[in-house]
């Protein structure tokens, strides 16, 4: 198992375990491990960050437009997949931008 897969398993599995499956489903753990196997740990962090930002953005829009309430369950896997695709196409550029931003 790679370092990235271990990070994904601990991160997503930890959330699943702590929340007893209320925050994330078991399938999200598998998608997270697949993301890690594709990217390794460095780009996995970009993909995970994009996934959470996208999920939060859409959820906020849904709340503001009254299409969801605070108790509405929003599937997370589609955001993970979208974060994966964005990382495939833009991950290296995002990483370079972020590292250049840090060294400014």
KEKE-3310 file (N, C-alpha, C; in steps of 0.2 Angstrom, whole numbers, plus 5000, padded with zeros to 4 digits):
npx = (5004:5003:5010:5001:4989:4987:4986:4974:4965:4966:4962:4949:4943:4944:4935:4924:4923:4923:4911:4902:4897:4889:4894:4902:4901:4904:4909:4915:4927:4933:4934:4942:4954:4957:4959:4971:4979:4980:4986:4996:5003:5006:4998:4986:4982:4979:4968:4959:4957:4951:4940:4933:4931:4923:4912:4908:4905:4894:4885:4883:4877:4865:4859:4857:4848:4838:4835:4840:4841:4849:4849:4850:4856:4870:4878:4895:4904:4902:4909:4921:4925:4925:4934:4945:4946:4948:4961:4968:4969:4973:4981:4995:4998:4991:4998:5010:5007:5003:5014:5023:5016:5018:5031:5033)
npy = (4994:5011:5027:5037:5030:5025:5037:5042:5031:5032:5045:5047:5035:5037:5048:5041:5031:5039:5046:5036:5033:5043:5055:5052:5039:5022:5019:5031:5030:5020:5027:5037:5030:5025:5037:5041:5031:5034:5047:5048:5054:5068:5075:5070:5077:5089:5085:5081:5093:5101:5093:5094:5108:5110:5103:5110:5122:5120:5115:5126:5134:5127:5128:5141:5144:5137:5124:5114:5108:5110:5097:5089:5076:5076:5068:5063:5057:5061:5074:5071:5063:5074:5082:5074:5073:5087:5088:5079:5087:5100:5099:5099:5112:5119:5115:5120:5134:5136:5132:5142:5153:5151:5153:5167)
npz = (5000:4996:5002:5000:4999:5011:5019:5013:5017:5031:5033:5027:5032:5045:5047:5044:5054:5066:5064:5063:5050:5046:5041:5030:5017:5016:5003:5000:5006:4998:4986:4989:4992:4979:4972:4979:4974:4961:4961:4971:4986:4986:4976:4979:4990:4984:4976:4986:4993:4983:4981:4993:4994:4982:4986:4997:4992:4983:4992:5000:4991:4988:5001:5002:4992:4996:4993:5000:5017:5033:5037:5026:5016:5007:4993:4993:4985:4971:4971:4974:4963:4953:4959:4957:4943:4940:4946:4938:4926:4930:4942:4943:4940:4949:4961:4958:4958:4971:4978:4974:4979:4992:4994:4991)
capx = (5000:5007:5009:4995:4983:4987:4984:4967:4962:4966:4958:4942:4941:4943:4929:4918:4923:4921:4904:4898:4894:4885:4898:4904:4899:4910:4911:4919:4934:4936:4935:4948:4960:4958:4962:4978:4983:4981:4990:5002:5001:5006:4992:4980:4981:4976:4962:4955:4955:4946:4933:4930:4929:4918:4906:4905:4902:4888:4881:4881:4872:4859:4856:4855:4843:4832:4834:4842:4841:4855:4849:4850:4863:4873:4883:4901:4908:4903:4914:4928:4927:4926:4941:4950:4947:4952:4968:4972:4970:4976:4984:5002:4998:4989:5003:5016:5005:5003:5021:5025:5013:5021:5038:5033)
capy = (5000:5017:5032:5041:5026:5025:5043:5042:5027:5035:5052:5045:5030:5040:5051:5036:5028:5044:5048:5030:5033:5049:5061:5049:5032:5017:5020:5037:5027:5017:5032:5041:5026:5025:5044:5040:5026:5038:5053:5048:5058:5076:5077:5068:5083:5094:5082:5081:5099:5103:5089:5098:5115:5110:5100:5115:5127:5117:5114:5132:5137:5123:5130:5148:5144:5133:5118:5109:5111:5108:5090:5086:5072:5077:5063:5066:5054:5065:5079:5067:5062:5080:5084:5069:5075:5093:5087:5076:5092:5106:5098:5101:5119:5121:5114:5125:5140:5136:5133:5149:5158:5150:5156:5174)
capz = (5000:4995:5007:4998:5000:5019:5021:5011:5021:5038:5033:5026:5036:5052:5047:5044:5060:5071:5063:5062:5044:5045:5037:5024:5017:5015:4996:4999:5008:4992:4981:4992:4991:4972:4971:4981:4970:4955:4962:4976:4992:4985:4972:4983:4995:4980:4974:4992:4994:4978:4982:4999:4992:4978:4990:5002:4988:4980:4998:5002:4986:4989:5007:5001:4987:5000:4989:5005:5024:5037:5038:5019:5015:5000:4992:4992:4979:4964:4972:4974:4956:4950:4961:4953:4936:4940:4948:4932:4921:4933:4948:4943:4939:4956:4965:4957:4960:4978:4981:4972:4983:4999:4994:4990)
cpx = (5004:5005:5002:4988:4982:4984:4976:4963:4961:4961:4951:4939:4940:4937:4923:4917:4920:4913:4899:4894:4890:4888:4899:4902:4905:4913:4916:4927:4937:4938:4942:4955:4962:4961:4969:4982:4984:4986:4996:5000:5001:5000:4986:4978:4977:4969:4957:4953:4950:4940:4930:4927:4923:4911:4903:4902:4895:4883:4878:4876:4865:4855:4853:4849:4837:4831:4837:4841:4848:4855:4849:4856:4864:4878:4889:4905:4908:4908:4921:4930:4928:4933:4947:4951:4950:4959:4972:4974:4974:4980:4991:5003:4996:4994:5009:5014:5005:5010:5024:5022:5016:5028:5039:5035)
cpy = (5006:5022:5035:5037:5025:5031:5044:5037:5029:5041:5050:5040:5032:5044:5047:5033:5033:5045:5042:5030:5038:5055:5058:5042:5028:5018:5026:5035:5024:5022:5036:5037:5026:5032:5044:5036:5030:5043:5052:5053:5066:5078:5075:5074:5088:5091:5082:5088:5102:5099:5093:5105:5115:5108:5106:5121:5126:5117:5121:5135:5133:5126:5137:5148:5140:5127:5112:5112:5108:5100:5086:5082:5074:5072:5066:5064:5058:5071:5077:5066:5068:5083:5080:5072:5082:5093:5084:5082:5098:5105:5100:5109:5122:5121:5119:5132:5141:5136:5139:5154:5157:5154:5163:5177)
cpz = (5000:5001:5006:5000:5008:5021:5019:5016:5028:5038:5032:5030:5043:5052:5047:5051:5066:5070:5063:5055:5042:5041:5030:5024:5016:5008:4996:5001:5002:4987:4983:4991:4983:4970:4973:4976:4963:4955:4966:4981:4990:4981:4975:4987:4990:4978:4980:4993:4989:4979:4988:4997:4987:4982:4994:4998:4985:4986:5000:4997:4987:4996:5006:4997:4990:4996:4994:5012:5027:5038:5031:5018:5008:4998:4990:4987:4973:4965:4972:4967:4952:4952:4958:4946:4935:4941:4942:4927:4924:4939:4948:4943:4946:4961:4964:4959:4968:4981:4980:4977:4990:4999:4992:4996)
residu = (UNK:UNK:UNK:UNK:UNK:UNK:UNK:UNK:UNK:UNK:UNK:UNK:UNK:UNK:UNK:UNK:UNK:UNK:UNK:UNK:UNK:UNK:UNK:UNK:UNK:UNK:UNK:UNK:UNK:UNK:UNK:UNK:UNK:UNK:UNK:UNK:UNK:UNK:UNK:UNK:UNK:UNK:UNK:UNK:UNK:UNK:UNK:UNK:UNK:UNK:UNK:UNK:UNK:UNK:UNK:UNK:UNK:UNK:UNK:UNK:UNK:UNK:UNK:UNK:UNK:UNK:UNK:UNK:UNK:UNK:UNK:UNK:UNK:UNK:UNK:UNK:UNK:UNK:UNK:UNK:UNK:UNK:UNK:UNK:UNK:UNK:UNK:UNK:UNK:UNK:UNK:UNK:UNK:UNK:UNK:UNK:UNK:UNK:UNK:UNK:UNK:UNK:UNK:UNK)
# end
